[in-house]
Amino acid sequence: MGIVAGLDSAPDFTRIVVCDADSGTVLKQGYAPHPVDNPQGTGRPSDVDPQNWLLSLGEAAGGGLLEGVQAIGVSAQANALVLLDSQGNTVRPAMVGTDKRTQVAAADLIDALGGREAWAQAVGSVPQAAHPVTKLRWLARTEPENAARTAVLLQAHDWLVWQLLGRPVRRTTDRGGASGTGYWAAATGNYRADLVELALGHQTMLPEVIGPAEAAGATPEGLLISAGTGETMAAAFGLGIGLGDAVVSLGASGSVMAVHPEALYDPNGMVTALADATGMHLPVVTTLNAVRTLRGTAELLGLSDLESLSDLAMKSTPGSHGLVLLPYLEGERTPNLPHTAGTLSGLRRESMKPEHLARAAFEGMLCGLADALDVMRGRGVEVRRVFLLGQAAGLPAVQAAAPSLFGAQVVVPQPADYAAIGAARQAAWALGVSQGTLDPRTPPIWQGAAAQVLEPGENLAVGQAIRQQFVSVREQTHPGAFRM
């Protein structure tokens, strides 16, 4: 069928993979960091000039990397909002990431519509600080002149697709990206323009939502550009997950996502009802505390890295000699306890050893994510196997406990940029449809990622006992907080 490329514009870098369109085999790769907007090293900025993304893209594609490529797919960081005026110029730098400036705006929006359940029913999610709709509310309150100039709303992948196509009049997005805005409902497939007006104070132009296999357009040279999507959806597509699969991602915070045939309505707002990159749905449940729990424990024990913490934890036994750590160090979203703190329970003389605390940190983190999996299951999502991602996924202490605590087969894929691979797979789909060789309802079948497979086996009963111990402490400490 040809050669395609996938572009992943992450918060700090751009990575490009060039793949065989039929098999998905990676032929070439390119990488470039984004230009630094804060050379003093004051932390990742909340405002970024989107031209930096183009500069990084050009550097990553240098050396003829894209020669022979027939189609490009674009993945980009979630929740990055680009505001354009009526002439197509940027109103201000892009608002990116989890922008803590907007926390008050999120609470304000929740109240303005009548509460969390009203938002969950309207668009399948409750406003958080990172959501584009919340950024609009902050803009209207803090920068009213910029809010008044705003005529078009794009996300990072929308803006990059638009730039690659030469800034045409038509602006597009995909279902996956639109579902994370807070003003498009995955359940209905429609925008809620009234929520844009509620947040920003006036209506704007919104990009056309095109199908997963549709092309956004072609360059004058005939290079096809597919719809593009957000990083989360692209990574799921790159992994090749389907019905019965869930993905647990171990970052500083944690997330659980799964493929489901319908958009989920969760009146408690614990589930964010996203759409995926195939026409299905991708419900997500987030925990605020994952690897940050491990890093905090390592620092407390005077250890320099997570590998040392894992080695120490493996000297303990399942159940950590009765120690239970509720890992709510930054408050928590699942369950909804934004102002709580962590809890260490079960201290006895025989349990007061470093190895037991180390093991309790791993078990507490994984039990918190198992709670998130239970939210999914409680909403009717089937989970037969769990893909485990993130740097901590390879730690022996994680792999020893995860299958029994999750109650499912655990798959640990080899590290790869699955978002870029997913973007390339989307490009192959759009190319095949344009050539008449692929069905717009069925994506190309690519070879699966090389992975380690872990079974719960005879440890399942032990894992269930650890979960029961965790749940008992959670209910004693926060009674009724985990209602589903």
C-alpha positions as CSV (number, residue, x, y, z in Angstrom):
1,M,0.0,0.0,0.0
2,G,2.9,2.4,0.6
3,I,4.8,4.2,3.3
4,V,3.3,6.4,6.0
5,A,4.5,8.5,8.9
6,G,3.2,9.2,12.4
7,L,4.0,12.4,14.2
8,D,3.7,12.7,18.0
9,S,4.1,16.2,19.3
10,A,4.4,15.6,23.0
11,P,4.8,18.3,25.7
12,D,8.6,18.3,25.5
13,F,9.5,16.8,22.1
14,T,8.4,15.7,18.7
15,R,8.9,12.1,17.6
16,I,8.3,10.8,14.0
17,V,8.1,7.1,13.0
18,V,8.0,6.1,9.3
19,C,6.2,2.8,8.8
20,D,5.3,0.3,6.2
21,A,1.6,0.9,5.7
22,D,0.7,-2.8,5.4
23,S,2.5,-4.3,8.3
24,G,3.3,-1.4,10.6
25,T,7.0,-2.2,10.6
26,V,8.9,0.9,11.7
27,L,11.4,1.8,9.0
28,K,12.9,5.1,10.2
29,Q,12.6,7.4,13.2
30,G,13.2,11.0,14.0
31,Y,13.3,13.0,17.2
32,A,13.8,16.6,18.3
33,P,13.2,18.4,21.6
34,H,10.9,21.4,21.6
35,P,12.6,24.8,22.0
36,V,12.8,25.9,25.6
37,D,10.5,28.7,26.6
38,N,11.8,28.9,30.1
39,P,15.6,28.8,30.0
40,Q,15.8,29.5,33.7
41,G,14.4,26.1,34.4
42,T,11.3,27.3,36.4
43,G,9.3,24.3,35.4
44,R,7.2,23.4,32.4
45,P,5.4,26.6,31.2
46,S,1.6,26.8,31.0
47,D,1.8,29.1,27.9
48,V,3.8,27.9,24.8
49,D,4.2,29.5,21.4
50,P,2.8,26.9,19.0
51,Q,5.4,27.8,16.5
52,N,7.8,25.8,18.7
53,W,5.9,22.7,17.7
54,L,6.5,23.4,14.1
55,L,10.2,24.1,14.6
56,S,10.6,20.9,16.5
57,L,8.7,19.0,13.8
58,G,11.0,20.4,11.1
59,E,14.1,19.4,13.0
60,A,12.7,15.9,13.7
61,A,11.9,15.4,10.0
62,G,15.3,16.6,8.9
63,G,17.7,14.5,6.7
64,G,15.1,13.4,4.3
65,L,13.2,11.4,6.8
66,L,9.8,11.8,5.0
67,E,11.1,11.0,1.5
68,G,8.7,8.5,-0.1
69,V,6.0,9.0,2.6
70,Q,2.5,9.1,1.1
71,A,0.4,10.0,4.2
72,I,1.0,11.5,7.6
73,G,-1.0,11.1,10.9
74,V,-0.6,13.6,13.7
75,S,-0.8,13.0,17.4
76,A,-0.3,15.7,20.0
77,Q,-0.4,16.5,23.6
78,A,-3.9,16.5,25.2
79,N,-5.7,19.6,26.4
80,A,-3.4,22.2,24.6
81,L,-5.7,25.0,23.4
82,V,-4.8,27.3,20.5
83,L,-6.9,30.4,20.2
84,L,-7.2,32.1,16.8
85,D,-8.6,35.4,15.8
86,S,-10.8,36.0,12.8
87,Q,-7.7,36.3,10.5
88,G,-6.3,33.0,11.7
89,N,-3.6,34.5,13.9
90,T,-2.9,33.3,17.4
91,V,-4.5,35.5,20.0
92,R,-2.0,34.5,22.7
93,P,0.4,31.6,23.4
94,A,-1.2,28.2,23.5
95,M,-2.5,27.1,26.9
96,V,-1.1,23.7,27.7
97,G,-1.0,20.9,30.3
98,T,-2.6,20.8,33.7
99,D,-2.7,24.5,34.2
100,K,-3.2,25.2,38.0
101,R,-4.2,28.7,37.3
102,T,-7.5,27.4,36.1
103,Q,-8.6,25.4,39.2
104,V,-10.9,28.1,40.4
105,A,-12.4,28.4,36.9
106,A,-13.2,24.7,36.9
107,A,-15.1,25.0,40.2
108,D,-16.9,28.1,38.8
109,L,-18.0,26.2,35.7
110,I,-19.3,23.2,37.7
111,D,-21.5,25.5,39.7
112,A,-22.6,27.5,36.7
113,L,-24.2,24.5,35.0
114,G,-25.7,23.0,38.2
115,G,-23.1,20.6,39.5
116,R,-21.0,17.6,38.5
117,E,-23.9,15.4,37.4
118,A,-25.1,18.1,35.0
119,W,-21.7,18.2,33.3
120,A,-21.4,14.4,33.2
121,Q,-24.8,14.2,31.5
122,A,-24.1,17.1,29.1
123,V,-20.6,16.0,27.8
124,G,-19.6,12.9,29.6
125,S,-17.0,14.7,31.8
126,V,-16.7,17.1,34.7
127,P,-14.5,20.1,34.2
128,Q,-11.0,19.8,35.5
129,A,-8.2,22.4,35.5
130,A,-6.7,20.9,32.3
131,H,-9.8,20.9,30.1
132,P,-10.0,23.4,27.3
133,V,-13.5,24.5,28.4
134,T,-12.0,25.5,31.8
135,K,-9.2,27.4,30.1
136,L,-11.8,29.4,28.2
137,R,-13.5,30.3,31.5
138,W,-10.1,31.4,33.0
139,L,-9.4,33.5,29.8
140,A,-12.8,35.3,30.0
141,R,-12.2,36.2,33.7
142,T,-8.5,37.0,33.5
143,E,-7.8,38.2,29.9
144,P,-11.1,39.6,28.7
145,E,-9.5,41.4,25.7
146,N,-8.0,38.2,24.4
147,A,-11.3,36.4,25.1
148,A,-13.1,38.9,23.0
149,R,-10.6,38.5,20.1
150,T,-11.0,34.7,20.1
151,A,-12.9,33.5,17.0
152,V,-11.6,29.9,16.5
153,L,-10.8,27.1,18.9
154,L,-8.2,24.5,18.0
155,Q,-6.3,21.8,19.9
156,A,-2.6,21.1,19.3
157,H,-3.2,18.3,16.8
158,D,-5.9,20.4,15.0
159,W,-3.5,23.3,14.6
160,L,-0.6,21.1,13.4
161,V,-2.8,19.4,10.8
162,W,-4.1,22.9,9.7
163,Q,-0.5,24.1,9.3
164,L,0.7,21.1,7.4
165,L,-2.2,21.6,5.0
166,G,-1.2,25.3,4.4
167,R,-3.8,26.9,6.7
168,P,-6.9,26.2,4.6
169,V,-10.3,27.7,5.3
170,R,-11.6,24.3,6.4
171,R,-10.5,23.4,9.9
172,T,-11.0,19.8,11.3
173,T,-10.6,17.7,14.3
174,D,-11.4,14.1,15.2
175,R,-13.8,12.4,17.7
176,G,-11.1,11.6,20.1
177,G,-9.7,15.1,20.4
178,A,-13.1,16.7,20.4
179,S,-14.3,14.4,23.3
180,G,-11.6,15.9,25.6
181,T,-12.6,19.5,25.2
182,G,-15.6,19.7,27.6
183,Y,-17.8,21.1,24.9
184,W,-18.3,18.0,22.6
185,A,-20.3,15.0,23.7
186,A,-19.1,11.5,22.7
187,A,-22.6,10.1,23.5
188,T,-24.3,12.3,20.8
189,G,-21.5,13.2,18.5
190,N,-22.4,16.9,18.8
191,Y,-20.8,20.1,20.0
192,R,-22.4,21.9,22.9
193,A,-21.8,25.5,21.7
194,D,-23.8,26.8,24.6
195,L,-21.0,25.5,26.9
196,V,-18.4,27.4,24.9
197,E,-20.6,30.5,25.4
198,L,-21.0,29.7,29.1
199,A,-17.2,29.6,29.5
200,L,-16.0,32.2,27.1
201,G,-18.9,34.6,26.9
202,H,-19.6,34.3,23.2
203,Q,-19.8,31.8,20.4
204,T,-16.8,30.8,18.3
205,M,-16.0,28.7,15.2
206,L,-15.3,25.1,16.1
207,P,-13.4,22.6,13.9
208,E,-15.4,20.1,11.8
209,V,-15.3,16.6,13.4
210,I,-14.4,14.1,10.8
211,G,-14.4,10.3,10.9
212,P,-11.5,8.1,12.0
213,A,-10.6,7.0,8.4
214,E,-11.2,10.4,6.8
215,A,-8.4,12.6,5.5
216,A,-8.3,16.2,6.7
217,G,-6.9,17.0,3.3
218,A,-3.8,16.8,1.1
219,T,-0.9,19.1,0.6
220,P,-0.2,20.6,-2.9
221,E,2.4,17.9,-3.4
222,G,-0.3,15.2,-2.8
223,L,0.7,14.2,0.7
224,L,-2.4,12.9,2.5
225,I,-2.9,14.2,6.0
226,S,-5.3,12.1,8.2
227,A,-7.7,13.4,10.8
228,G,-5.1,13.4,13.7
229,T,-6.0,12.7,17.3
230,G,-4.9,13.2,20.9
231,E,-2.0,11.4,22.4
232,T,-4.2,9.1,24.6
233,M,-6.3,7.9,21.6
234,A,-3.2,7.6,19.4
235,A,-1.4,5.5,22.0
236,A,-4.4,3.2,22.4
237,F,-4.6,2.8,18.6
238,G,-0.9,2.1,18.4
239,L,-1.1,-0.6,21.0
240,G,-4.0,-2.2,19.1
241,I,-6.2,-2.6,22.1
242,G,-9.8,-3.7,21.6
243,L,-12.9,-4.8,23.5
244,G,-11.9,-6.5,26.8
245,D,-8.6,-4.6,27.0
246,A,-7.7,-1.9,29.5
247,V,-4.6,0.2,29.7
248,V,-3.1,1.2,33.1
249,S,-0.6,4.1,32.7
250,L,1.9,4.7,35.5
251,G,2.9,8.3,35.5
252,A,3.2,10.6,38.5
253,S,-0.5,10.3,38.4
254,G,-2.2,7.2,37.1
255,S,-5.0,6.5,34.5
256,V,-7.1,3.6,33.4
257,M,-8.7,3.5,30.0
258,A,-10.6,0.8,28.1
259,V,-12.3,0.3,24.8
260,H,-16.1,0.2,25.1
261,P,-18.9,0.2,22.4
262,E,-20.9,3.0,24.1
263,A,-20.2,6.3,25.7
264,L,-20.5,5.9,29.5
265,Y,-22.6,8.2,31.6
266,D,-21.2,8.4,35.2
267,P,-23.2,10.7,37.5
268,N,-20.3,10.9,39.9
269,G,-18.0,12.2,37.3
270,M,-15.3,9.6,38.0
271,V,-15.4,8.4,34.4
272,T,-14.4,10.7,31.6
273,A,-16.3,9.6,28.5
274,L,-13.8,10.0,25.7
275,A,-14.1,8.7,22.1
276,D,-11.3,6.7,20.6
277,A,-9.5,6.8,17.2
278,T,-11.6,4.0,15.6
279,G,-15.2,5.0,16.1
280,M,-15.6,3.3,19.5
281,H,-15.4,4.9,22.9
282,L,-12.5,5.2,25.4
283,P,-13.7,5.8,29.0
284,V,-10.9,7.0,31.3
285,V,-10.6,7.0,35.1
286,T,-7.8,9.0,36.6
287,T,-6.0,8.7,40.0
288,L,-3.8,11.5,41.2
289,N,-1.2,9.3,42.9
290,A,0.8,6.6,41.1
291,V,4.6,6.9,40.7
292,R,4.6,10.0,42.9
293,T,3.7,7.6,45.7
294,L,6.8,5.5,44.9
295,R,9.1,8.4,44.6
296,G,7.9,9.9,47.9
297,T,8.5,6.5,49.7
298,A,11.9,6.2,48.1
299,E,12.9,9.6,49.4
300,L,11.6,8.8,52.9
301,L,13.7,5.7,53.0
302,G,16.8,7.4,51.6
303,L,16.8,5.6,48.3
304,S,18.0,7.2,45.1
305,D,15.8,5.5,42.6
306,L,12.7,3.4,42.0
307,E,14.8,0.3,41.2
308,S,16.3,0.3,44.7
309,L,12.8,0.7,46.1
310,S,11.6,-2.3,44.1
311,D,14.5,-4.4,45.2
312,L,13.8,-3.5,48.9
313,A,10.0,-4.2,48.4
314,M,10.8,-7.7,47.1
315,K,12.4,-8.6,50.4
316,S,9.0,-8.3,52.0
317,T,6.0,-10.6,51.4
318,P,2.6,-10.0,49.8
319,G,0.5,-8.0,52.2
320,S,3.5,-6.1,53.6
321,H,3.1,-7.7,57.1
322,G,-0.2,-5.9,57.5
323,L,1.0,-2.4,56.5
324,V,-1.6,-0.6,54.3
325,L,-0.8,2.7,52.5
326,L,-3.7,4.8,51.2
327,P,-1.6,6.7,48.6
328,Y,-3.7,9.9,48.6
329,L,-0.6,12.2,48.9
330,E,-2.0,14.9,46.6
331,G,-5.6,14.4,47.5
332,E,-7.4,12.1,45.1
333,R,-9.9,11.9,42.2
334,T,-10.8,8.2,42.5
335,P,-12.4,8.4,45.1
336,N,-13.2,12.1,45.0
337,L,-11.2,13.3,48.0
338,P,-9.5,16.5,46.8
339,H,-8.4,17.7,50.2
340,T,-7.3,14.5,52.0
341,A,-3.9,13.1,52.7
342,G,-2.3,9.7,52.6
343,T,-2.7,7.2,55.4
344,L,-0.4,4.5,56.7
345,S,-2.3,1.8,58.7
346,G,-1.3,-1.4,60.4
347,L,1.8,-0.3,62.2
348,R,3.1,-2.9,64.6
349,R,6.6,-3.6,65.9
350,E,7.2,-6.4,63.5
351,S,5.9,-4.4,60.5
352,M,8.1,-1.4,61.1
353,K,10.8,-2.3,58.7
354,P,11.9,-0.5,55.5
355,E,11.1,-3.4,53.2
356,H,7.5,-3.6,54.4
357,L,6.9,0.1,53.9
358,A,8.4,-0.2,50.4
359,R,6.1,-3.1,49.6
360,A,3.1,-1.2,51.0
361,A,3.9,1.7,48.6
362,F,3.7,-0.6,45.6
363,E,0.6,-2.4,46.8
364,G,-1.1,0.9,47.8
365,M,-0.4,2.4,44.4
366,L,-1.7,-0.6,42.5
367,C,-4.7,-1.0,44.8
368,G,-5.6,2.6,44.0
369,L,-5.5,1.8,40.3
370,A,-7.4,-1.4,40.9
371,D,-10.1,0.8,42.4
372,A,-10.2,2.7,39.1
373,L,-10.5,-0.6,37.2
374,D,-13.4,-1.4,39.5
375,V,-15.1,1.8,38.5
376,M,-14.9,0.7,34.9
377,R,-16.2,-2.8,35.7
378,G,-19.0,-1.3,37.7
379,R,-20.1,0.7,34.6
380,G,-20.3,-2.5,32.5
381,V,-16.8,-2.4,30.9
382,E,-15.3,-5.8,30.3
383,V,-11.7,-6.2,31.4
384,R,-10.0,-9.4,30.4
385,R,-6.4,-8.2,30.2
386,V,-4.6,-5.1,31.3
387,F,-1.8,-3.4,29.3
388,L,0.7,-1.8,31.8
389,L,2.6,1.3,30.6
390,G,5.1,3.6,32.0
391,Q,8.7,3.5,33.3
392,A,7.6,1.8,36.6
393,A,5.8,-1.0,34.6
394,G,9.1,-2.9,34.3
395,L,9.9,-2.9,38.0
396,P,9.8,-6.4,39.6
397,A,7.7,-5.2,42.5
398,V,5.1,-3.9,40.1
399,Q,5.1,-7.0,38.0
400,A,4.9,-9.3,41.0
401,A,1.8,-7.7,42.4
402,A,-0.2,-6.2,39.5
403,P,-1.8,-9.4,38.0
404,S,-3.3,-10.6,41.3
405,L,-4.4,-7.1,42.4
406,F,-5.9,-6.3,39.0
407,G,-7.5,-9.8,38.8
408,A,-6.5,-10.1,35.1
409,Q,-3.8,-11.0,32.7
410,V,-1.2,-8.2,32.6
411,V,0.6,-7.3,29.4
412,V,3.8,-5.2,29.6
413,P,4.7,-4.0,26.1
414,Q,8.2,-3.1,25.2
415,P,8.8,0.6,25.4
416,A,8.0,2.4,22.2
417,D,6.3,5.7,21.1
418,Y,2.9,4.1,20.7
419,A,1.3,7.5,20.1
420,A,3.4,8.1,17.0
421,I,2.7,4.5,15.9
422,G,-1.0,5.1,16.4
423,A,-0.8,8.3,14.3
424,A,1.0,6.3,11.5
425,R,-1.7,3.6,11.6
426,Q,-4.4,6.3,11.3
427,A,-2.5,7.6,8.2
428,A,-2.3,4.1,6.7
429,W,-6.1,3.8,7.2
430,A,-6.9,7.1,5.5
431,L,-4.4,6.2,2.7
432,G,-6.0,2.8,2.2
433,V,-9.5,4.2,2.1
434,S,-8.4,6.8,-0.5
435,Q,-6.9,4.0,-2.6
436,G,-9.9,1.8,-2.2
437,T,-8.0,-1.0,-0.5
438,L,-9.4,-0.5,3.0
439,D,-12.9,-0.3,4.5
440,P,-13.5,3.0,6.4
441,R,-15.1,0.9,9.1
442,T,-12.1,-1.4,9.6
443,P,-8.6,-0.1,10.4
444,P,-5.5,-1.8,9.0
445,I,-4.3,-4.8,11.0
446,W,-0.7,-4.2,12.2
447,Q,1.6,-6.5,14.0
448,G,1.2,-6.3,17.8
449,A,3.8,-4.9,20.1
450,A,6.3,-7.3,21.6
451,A,5.3,-7.8,25.2
452,Q,5.8,-9.7,28.4
453,V,2.6,-11.5,29.6
454,L,2.0,-12.0,33.3
455,E,-0.8,-14.3,34.7
456,P,-2.4,-13.9,38.1
457,G,-2.4,-17.7,38.5
458,E,-2.3,-19.1,42.0
459,N,-1.6,-15.7,43.5
460,L,-5.2,-14.5,42.7
461,A,-6.5,-15.3,46.1
462,V,-3.6,-13.5,47.8
463,G,-4.3,-10.5,45.6
464,Q,-7.9,-10.5,46.6
465,A,-7.0,-10.6,50.3
466,I,-4.6,-7.6,49.9
467,R,-7.4,-5.7,48.1
468,Q,-9.9,-6.5,50.9
469,Q,-7.4,-5.2,53.4
470,F,-6.9,-2.0,51.4
471,V,-10.7,-1.5,51.0
472,S,-11.3,-2.1,54.7
473,V,-8.8,0.7,55.6
474,R,-10.2,3.0,53.0
475,E,-13.7,2.6,54.3
476,Q,-12.7,3.1,57.9
477,T,-10.7,6.2,57.0
478,H,-13.1,7.7,54.4
479,P,-16.5,6.0,54.9
480,G,-18.8,6.2,51.9
481,A,-16.3,8.1,49.7
482,F,-16.1,5.3,47.1
483,R,-19.7,5.1,45.9
484,M,-20.2,3.8,42.4
